[in-house]
Amino acid sequence: DGWKMERQVAAPLAGVRVIEIAGLAPAPYCGLILADFGADVVRIDRPTGGGVVIDSLGRGKRSLALDLKNPAGVATLLRLLSTADVLIEPFRAGVLEKLLGLPTASTVPSDYTAGAELLLKRIGNPRLVVARLTGYGQTGPLATVAGHDINYLAIAGVLSLIGRQGEAPVPPVNLVADFAGGSLMCALGIMLALFERTKSGKGQVIDAAMIDGASYLATFVYKARASGLHAGERGTNMLDSGAPFYDSYRTKDNKFMAVGAIEPQFFRLLVKGLGLHNNNNNGSELPSQHDVSEWPRMRKMFAEAFASRTRDEWVAVFGTDSELRDACVTPVLEFALGPNSEISAYPHNSVRGLLSNNKAETEQGQGAEEEPTPAPRLSRTPALSNSDKPQPRAPGQQSASVLAEYHFSATEIAELVRSGAVAMADTNSASL
């Protein structure tokens, strides 16, 4: 636990105590964000090793293995929450209530406030912020139904926006609903609730639904439809691969370049870099930028041009040292595991330290993979360095020290272990 004692006092969330019940990716990432900025995050794992034990988003957290099916385990959780600031829980609607012995929560929106007040009363800490991060939310017909990122995007109408004309919608990995609409929105909700607490002295319950978050992220598209900017079917609009000057193109070496030359001055630089600036390409005049009927022909001309050189050759044409650097043309860098990727080696990324190796995890034998540096970058109270933040090697690795910090006596801890409510990890044989 030595790493915890070395945390920067100036970290923006220093002193904030977070209890995170282990779950799938969105809730762990929300906890990771808080830990990156200095919060003390304790992850509640299952003592038997069942369920979610391989948490690649455990950086900077500590693990307490607690059996929440054991009454003593539930009592321990409530005692932890009595002095905590935040609870992050990933269960479907009604599961936490059942766990705490409360009546089944109503999924009718008008009943939500009363249910939230009852939940806080049962926990017994009026200052606690309870963040409930789920796919469909705490209310509505789907509140208790299973789902994943693609389902939440589909129901929110966002999935229908992504893909080529005439083709099926394409899921954008699981970044939009799970992490942007889920984790980040939940972290924002926690920050808002903590800030409000400085004025009221009271906590509250956050209903962080990924479907809500994904929909909220699409606000611009809704407004753009009303203005006519994004009024066509999927794959025919300016920003969804419909416009040839906002798309990606294959190069001679089967890599790709990304083009975002929307403004006319940037478009002119793009055309010049492609050698099409004389408005004549083998006798074929270059169409006007916003002549939608000619976009297919323009796309063909761009594709043929990009296919004539390698990606690195195009980087030289449109690079930072070129007069064409404002053409909004960049290489599509390949995502790869391991240290020293082309993403981290790219000059701009290298200067900013976009990726970094976690020294603490490397020393623990947990690999030497690069991982993103926390964002945003605060000038006076920045996030903690990745190198300072190992993740638990096994569920329950810090059970004893966490309980001691929350004022459990040695006798109480021994009894909890004896009863099976708490487990200690064998970190010599277990690893994540």
N, C-alpha and C positions, 0 to 999 in steps of 0.2 A: 504493500500500500504506500510505499515511499513516494511514488509519483503523485499521489493525491496531495501530500503535504507540500509539494513544490509548486502547486498551482499559483498562477499569477493573481495576486490580491486585486489587481486592477481589472481583471476580466469582468465584462459587463454583468454576467450572471453569477459572479462569486457570491456564495452564501445562500443561493437558491437550492433547496433540497427537493429532488425529484424522485418519485417512485414510479418506475415503468414496469408494467406487467408484460412479460415477454410475449411477442406475437410475430406476425409476418412483417415484411419489409416496411410498410408505411409507419407504424408506430415506432419501431427501432430507429428509423431515420429521424423522426421527430425528436426522439431522445438524444440521438447523436448530435443534432444541431444545438440543443441546449448544453450538452456536455462540451462541445467545441468552444462555446463561449463562456465556459467557466462554471456551469451548474454542476452540483454533485448529484449524479444520476446513479441510482441503484436499480438494477434490473432484477425483477422477481422471476426466477426460473423454477421449473419443476424439479424436485429433488431426485426423481427416478430417472431423469434423463429423457423422459418421454416428451413428445411434442417438439417445440422449437428449441433446439439446443445449439444448433450451428448458426450463430448470428454473426454474419460478416459486418454488421453495423453496430458492433459493440464497443467501438473505439472510445476510450475515455470513460467507460462505465465500470461499475463493480457489480458482482453477481451475488445474490442471496438466494439460495435454493429453499423454497418454501412450498409446502404441500397445502394448497388452498382447498383441498377436499377434507382436510383435517381441521376440526373446530379450533384446535390450538394454533394451527397455521393461519386461519382467518383472524383469530384474536391478535396474533402477532402482526398481521398486515394492518389491522385497525390501529394498533399501538404505534406503528411506524407512521401512519397517516395523521396521527394526532399532532405531530410536530413537523410534518412535511409541508411544503408549499404547493407542490403539484403532483397529481396522479395522472399518468397516461395509461389508458386501458384500451385494448383492441377488440373487446368482445362484441358480438352482435347484441342488438337491443335486448334488454331483459336479463342477460347472463350475469352481469354484476349484481343486479338486484337479488337474483336467486342465490348468488354466492354469499351475499350479506344477510340473507334471511328476510328480505323485503318482499312485499306482494309483487306479482308480475307487473312490470311497468306498462302503462298504457301507451300504445303507438299512435294515439289520436293527438294531432298537433296541439289542440287546445288544452290538453291535459299535461303537456310537457313541463311547464314551469312548476306545477305542483309536485310532479315526480322528482324534479331536480332538487327541490327544497327538501323533500323527504329523504333523498339519497344523502345530501350533506348532513342532515340531522342524524342519520344512522351512523355516518362516519365519525361525527362528533368533533369536527374541526371546522368552525364557521369561516376560517380564513383560507381553506383549501380550494385550489383550482383543480377541478376534475375535467380532464380532457378525454372525451370519448371519441376515438377515431375509428370510424367504420366506413363501409362502402356506401350503403343506402341511408344511413342516418338512424336516429332513434325513433322516428315516427314514419308513418306511411305503410302501405301494404307490403312493401319489400323489406321492411326494417329487420326482419328475422330470417331473411333469405340469403343464401350464399351467393357470392359473386367475386369477380376479379376486375382488374383495371379495364379490360376491354368491355366488360358489361356495363360498368359505370359510365364509360365514355359513350357507349351506344345509347343508353337511356337518356343521357344528358344532351344528346344530339351532336356531340363534338366529333365522334368517330366518323359521322357522315361527311365531315369537312375534309378528311385526310385521304388522299389517294389520287390516282390518275383518272382522267375522263374515261368513262365507259368500263372502268375496272372496279373491283370490290374495294371497300374502304380498307385502309392499312393501319393496323395498330402501331402507334409510335413507341415500340418497346412497352414498358409499363411506367413511363416517366410522367405522363400528364395527370392521370387520376391518382395513382398511388402516391407519387412524390410531390408533384406541384400542387394538385388539388387536394391532396391528403396531408402529407407530412408538413409541407411548408405552410399551408393554411392553418393547420392545427398549431404549429409553432407561433404563427402570428396571433392566433386566438389566445394562446397562453400568455404572450407578451401583453396583449390588450387587457386581459383579465388581471394580470399582476399589476399593471399600471393603474387600472381602475381601483384596485384594492388599496393603493396608497392614499386614495381619497375617501373610500367608504369603509375600509377596514374589513371588508367582506370578500369571501371567495365566491365562485359560481361554477356552474357546470357548462362545458363547451360541447355542443353537438357538432363535431367536425366530420361532415359527410363528404366523401370523395366525389359523389355525384354533384353536390352543391359547389365544391371547389372547382371541379372541371367546368361546370356551367359558368361560374363567375369568371374564370380565365378566358372564356369566349366572349366576354362583353364587347371587345373591339369588333369582333366579327358581326355580332348583332347590329352594332351601330353602322358598320360598313355596309351591311345589306341594305339598311334604310337609306344610305346615301348613294347606293348604286355601285360602290367600289367592289363589293363581293356579292353580287346579285345572281351570278350564273350557277350552273350545276357544278358539282365537284370536278376539279381539275381544269376549269376553264377561266378561272379568275387570275388576277395579277399575282396574288401571293400564294397560290396553291398548285403551282407548276403549269398553270395555263399560259402565262406569259413567257416567251422564250428568253427574256432578259432577267428572269427570276427562276432559275432552275439549275440543275447540275448536268455536267457533260463529261462523257468518257474521253479519255486521252489516248494517245498512241500506245502507251504502256498499260492500258486497261486500268488506269486509276481515274480519279475524277477531279473536276474543278467546279466550284460553286460560283454562281453568277447572281448578283443582286443589284444590277444597274438600273434602278427604277427612274431616278431623276435624269432629265435630258442631258445634263452636263456629264454625268457618269456614263450614260449610254454612249455618248460620243467617244469617250475614252475606250470603252469596251470595243466598239466597232473599229476604232483605230488600231487597237492591239491585235485584233483578229485579222487585220489587213483588209477590212471591208469598207474602210472610210472613204474610198473614192466612189461609193455608191454604185460600184460595178464589180461583179464577181463572175468572171467568165461570161460576160455579156448579160448577166442577170442583175438588175438594179435592186439594191437593198430596200426592202419595204420601209414605210414610215413606222416609227416605234409603236404607236398606238393604233395602228390599223389591224384590228383584231382578225379580220378576214385573211390577212396575210401572215398571221403568226405561224401557221404550219410551215410556210416557205422560209420564213426567217429562222425558225428553229432548225430546219434542215441545213441552212447555210452555216449557222453557228456550230452545229454538230460536226459538220465536215471540217470546219476550221480547227476545232479543238482536237479532232482525231488526227490531225497532221503532226502534232508534237507531243512529247511526253509531259507528264505533269510538272516535272522539275523545270522543263524548258518554259512552260507557261508561267511558273512562279517567277522565273527570271524576267519575263516580259512584263508582268503586272506587279512585281515585287516592290518593297518599300523604297528601293533606290531608283525606281523607274518613274518617268514622268507620267506614267499611266497608273500609278499606285492608287488613285482614287476611283478607279473603274469598278470597285466593289467586286473584285474577282479574287478568290482565295482557293488554296488547295483543300480538298477533302482529306483530312488526315485520318489515318486508319487507327481505330481503337484496337489496342493490343495489350495483353497482360505482360507483366514483367517489368523490370527497370529499364530506363533509357529508351522509352518509346519515341516514335517520331512526333508524338504530340508534345511531350516534354522537351524534345530537342528543338522544336520550332522556335526561332529566335524570339519572337514576342512572348511566347509562353514561357520560355526559359528565363527571360528577364523578370517576368512577373511571378515566377515560381508557381505556375498553374497547378502542377502536380508535385508531390513530394513523397519520399519514402518514409515509412514509419519506422524509425530507428528502434523504438521500444519493442515493436512486434518482431522485428528482425532479430533482435537479441534474444527474444523468447523462442526463436525457431518457428515463428508464425509466417514466414515468407518475407519476400522483399518487394512486394508489389507496389507500384505507384498508386497513389490515391489523390483525389482532388483536395486542394488547399481550401479551408473554410472560407466562405463568402457571406456577407460583404466584408470589406476591409475597413475597420474603424481606425481612425488616426491615433486616438489616445488610449483606447481600451480594446485592442484587437483580440481576435480569437486565439486560443492556445495553439501552439505548434503541434502538428501531427506527431512529431517525433517524441513528444512527451506523453503520448496517450496509448498505452497498450489496451487490448481488450481481454476480458477474462478468458483464461485458457480452458476453463470447465465450469459448468453451472455450480454455484456454491463456493467459488474460490475465495470470496471475501465474506462468507456468512458470519463468521465470528466477529470480525472487526466492525462490520456494519451494525450488527446487533449491539455491540458494546458502545458504539457511537450514539446509538439511539437509547442508551441507558438501560440495556438489559444486563443483569448481573451474570457473573460466571455460572452461578447455580441455575439461574433461569435458562441460560443458553444450553447448559448440559441437559436439563430436563426436556427442552424442546428437541434436542437431537435424539435423546432416548425415546421420546414419543413418536418420532418419525416426522414431526412437523417441520423440522429444519434438517438439512443435510450439509455436510462439509465435503468439498471436492478433494479428490486425490490428484493434485496438479502435477505429480510426477508421471502419471500414466495417462491422464486425460488432456486433450488439447482440442482447440477449435480450428 
